[in-house]
Amino acid sequence: MVGMAVIREQDIEKGRQAWAQWVEAARAQAATVGIGRGNAADFGVNGADRDTAAGGMGPAHGTDAAHTTNATQDSTDVGETAALSISPELPRPVWAMAVRYTLFLLERRAPGPGVEVRVAPWGAIKILDGPASDPHNLTPPDVIELEPDVWLRLAAGITTWAQEKNAGHITAVGERDDLSDLLPL
C-alpha cells in the first residue's frame, strides 16, 4: 500500500520557494541575535569549532586557556540558546509548505516504512527500512514527533539533533529515535 504524499506534485516548486523564504528569514533572525555571520554554514557550529574551522588555534591555545575556555563556553551557551529560539515570523502557508517540502526531501533521502516522522499539523512521513506498521493500528514501532519550528531548524542545520533533544523539543519512541545522520537537508 502506497501512503499519501506529504506534498502534491504541483506544489513542489511552491514548497521549494517557501523553504528558501524560511531559511532566508532564519538567517536574518540569526544575524540579529548574533549567531555567526547569519549564514547557514554557521548555524550548526559552536564557537570553539568555528574558531578552529576558521584557521584559528581554538580556545585552548590562548594566553589564558581557562579564561578563554570559560568565555568560549559562555558564548557557545548563549549562541545555542539563541539558535534554539530561531522561529521566523512568516505566514502560516509559508510554514506549511516549508515543512511539507522538507519532509518530502527527507522521505526521498531515506525511503522506507520503519520510522514515522510527524510534524503536526502539516505532515507526516515514513522513512528508513525496518518493521512496517502493525496492520491493526498503522503506526510503525518508531515514531518521532516535532514542532514545525524545531523541524525546520534541524532541516536547515541551525541546531543539531542533540541540542533539540537535550532541550526537550523532540518526542521519540523506538530504537531508531535519532535522525542526526540524515540532517541537515
PyMOL commands that set and color helices and strands:
alter all, ss='L'
color gray80, all
select helices_A, chain A and resi 9-32+40-43+47-53+59-61+65-84+92-109+148-156+161-166+180-182
alter helices_A, ss='H'
color red, helices_A
select strands_A, chain A and resi 111-119+123-127+142-146+170-173
alter strands_A, ss='S'
color yellow, strands_A
deselect
rebuild
show_as cartoon
